[in-house]
C-alpha cells in the first residue's frame, strides 16, 4: 500500500511558485516606480509634520525650474523625464502575452480615441474640479502643503518639459498602478474592490508629501479611476484625464498664482 502523505501535488507546487514569482515581480516594478516614490512621500510628510512650522506654512515643488543659464540643467531634466518612462515600458513588457498586444489588451491605443477623449474630459470634471476645490480647502484649513506645481518663468523650454512631465505622470500612474497592478493582483486571487482600494491607497501614499487634502483627493481619484477601468477595460481615458489634469496644473499654475496668490503663490 503506497503512502502519499509525503508527496506534494505538482499542480499546487507550480501554482505556489507562480504566486511567489508574481509577488516578486510586483514588488520590483513598484520599487522602480511609484512604490519607491510612495515610501519617500510618506517620509517627507512625516518630516514635514515634525518641523516647527505648521503644515499649511510649508511648500513643496512638483517640477523645479531649470537654471536659465545652464544648458546642462535643462538637458538633465529632459533626460530624467525620459528615463522615467523605463518602468512604464517594463510594465508593458511584463504584461505582454504571445500573440496578444499589451497595448490592445489594456486599451492603451487609438482605436476609440474619440470616445476615450470624451471619457477623459468627463473624468476631469468628476475628479479634477473637486480636487482643486479640495486643495484650496486644505490650504485654508492649514492641513495641505503649498504645492509649487511649476516654475513661474517664460523660458522657451519650460512648456516642453512640463508637457513631457504631464505625459510621463499620466502614463506612470495609470499604466502601472491601474493596468499592470490590476492584472497582477487579479492573478493573485484578489477581488475587484480589494484591488481598487489597494491601488487607490498606493496612489494616496504616492502623493502624501503634499499633505492630507491631496491624500484624500488622490484616494478618491484612485477609486473612481479603478472602477472606470474595471468597467471599461481601457486605460487610455485615464491616461488622457490624468495628463490633462497635470497640464492644467503645471501650465495653468502661473495664472492661478497671479489671480489667487494667497492660495497658489509660493511661500516667501
N, C-alpha and C positions, 0 to 999 in steps of 0.2 A: 504494500500500500504506500503510495507516494505521499509525502508531506510537503504541501506547497506553502506552508505558513511563512517560510523564509524567503519566498520569491516575491519580486516586485513586478507588478503589471507593467509591461513595456510602454503601453499607451499612457498610463498615469505618469510614469517617469518622463516620457517625452513631453507631456503637457506641462509638467513642473519645470522642466528645462526651458521650455518656450516662454513660460511666465517669467522665469528669472531673467532671461535674455531681454524680454520686453521691459522689465523694471530697470535694468541697467541702461538700456537704450534711452528710455525716457529721462533718466537721471542725467545722462551725458548730454543729450540735446538741450535740456533745460539749463544745465550748468554752463553751456556755451552761450546761452541767450538770456531769456527773461528770468530764469531761476537765479542766476548769478546777480542780476540787477535787483531782484526781489530781496535777496539777502542784504545787499548793500543799502537798499532803500529803507528797509526796516531798521538797520543800524543807524542810518542817517536820521531817521525820525527819533529814535531813542536818544541820539546825541543832541538833537535839537531840543528835546524835552528837558535835558539835563543842563542846558545853558541858562544863564541868569535872565537873559532877555525872554519875554513871553513869545510864544509860538507865532502870534499874529504880527510881531515886530520883526520877524526874520524873513529872509527871502532866499530863493534858490533860482538857478538858471537852467532852462531846458536846452538852449542852443547858444553857448557862449560865442561872442563875436570874435572874428579873427582880427589880428593887428593889421590895420590898413596899409602899413609899410612893409609887411612881411609876407612875401610870396609863399614862403615855406609853411607859414601858419595856415594859409588857405589850402595849399596842397595837402597838408596833413589832415585838415578837417574833411576834405573831399575823400581822401583815401580811407579815413576812419569810417565814413558812411558807407563806402564801397565794400570794405572788408566786413562790415556788419551785416551784409547780405549773405555771408557764407553760412550761418546757421539755418537760414531760410532754405538755401539750396540743399543743405544736408537733410533737412526735414522732408523736402520734396523727394529727394533721392531715396530716403528710407521708406517712404510711402509707395514707391514705385513697385508695381507688380508686373510680371511677364504678360505682355500683350495688352496692358491697360495703362493708359497715360494718367499720371497723378494729377495733372492739370485738369483733365476732363473729369476724373473721379471726384475731386474735391470742389469742382466748379470754379477753378481759377483760370477761366478762358473767356473768350469774347463771343461765344455762341449766342448768348442772350444779353448782350451788353446794354441794349435799350432798357430792358426790364431791370437789369442789375443796377443801372444808373438811377432809375426811378426809385427802386427799393432803397438804394443808398441815401438818396435825398430825403426819403421818408424817415429813415433811421436818424438822420441828422436832426430832424425836427423832434423826434421822440427822445433822443439822447443828448444831442449837442446843446440845444437851448436850455433844457433843465440843468445840464451840467454846468453851464456858465452861471446860471442863477444860484446853483449850489455853491460854486466857488465864491461868488460875490457875498452870499450869505455867510459862508465860513470866514471870509475876511472880516466881515462886520462883527462877527462873534469872537474873533481872535483865535480861532482854532485851526486856521489854514495858513500855511506858509505863503508869503507873497511870491508868486512864480513869475520870473522874468522869462517869458516864452521865447523871445528872440532879441537879438541885438538891435537897438534903435539907431540905425545908420543907413546911409544911402549908397553903400559900396556896391559896385557892379556885380560882385559875386554873391551878395547876401541872399537874393531871391533864389538863385540856383541852388545854393547849399540848403536853404530852408525847404524848398520843394523836394529835394532829394531826401532830406531828413524825414519829411512827412510821409513820403512813399515808403521809405525803409521802416518807419514805425508801424504803418498800416500793415505791411506785409509780415513783419516780425510777429506782431501780436496776434493777428488773425490766422495766419498760416500755421504758426507753431502752437499757440495757446488754444486755438479752436480746431482747425482741420487735423493737425498732427495729434494733439493731445486727446481729442475725442476718439480718434481711431484707435489709439493705443490703449486708452483706459477702457474702451468698449471690449477690446480683446482680452483685457484682464477680468472681464465679467462684471464691471460696474454698471449700474443702471443709468438711464438718461439724466435724471435730475441730480444724481450724485456727481456725474461728470460735469454738468453745467455749473453746479455750485462750487466744485473743486477748481474748475478753470476760472470762475469769477473771483474766487478767493485769491488765487495766484495773481490775477490782474490787479486786484486791490492792493496786494502786498507790493507789487511791482511799482505802484505809484505812491507808496506810503511816505516817501520823503517829502511829499507836497503837503502833508497834514491830513487831518481827519475828514474834511469835506471831500477832497478828491478820492479818499479811500472809499467812502460811501458811494460817490458818483461812479467810480470805476467798477465797483462791485455790481451796481445796478446795470451798468453797461455790459458787463460780462454775462449777467443773467439774460438780458434781452438778446444780445448777440448769440449766445449759446442756444437759446430757444429758437431763434430765427434759423440758425444753421441746422438744428435738429429737424426743423420743419421743411426747409427748402433744400438742404443738402448742397448749397452753393456758398462758397466763401467770398466770391467776388463782390457781392453787395456790401459785405462787412469791410472789405479792404477799401472800397470806394468811400464808404461813410467815414471810416477812421482816417483815411488820408485827407479827405476834405475838411474834417473837423480840425485836424492838425494844421492844414494850410490856413484855415481861418484864424486859428490861434496864433500861429507863427508869424504870418504876414499881416494879419489884421491887428496884431498886438500893439504896434506903434500907434495906430489910430485910437485904439481903446485907451492906451496910456495917456494920450493927449486929451481925450474927451473926459475920462474919469480918472484923474491922477491919484485920487485917494485910494482907489481900489486896485488899479493896474500898474501905476508907475513904480519903478524900482525904488526901494527904500534908500534914503540918502544917508 
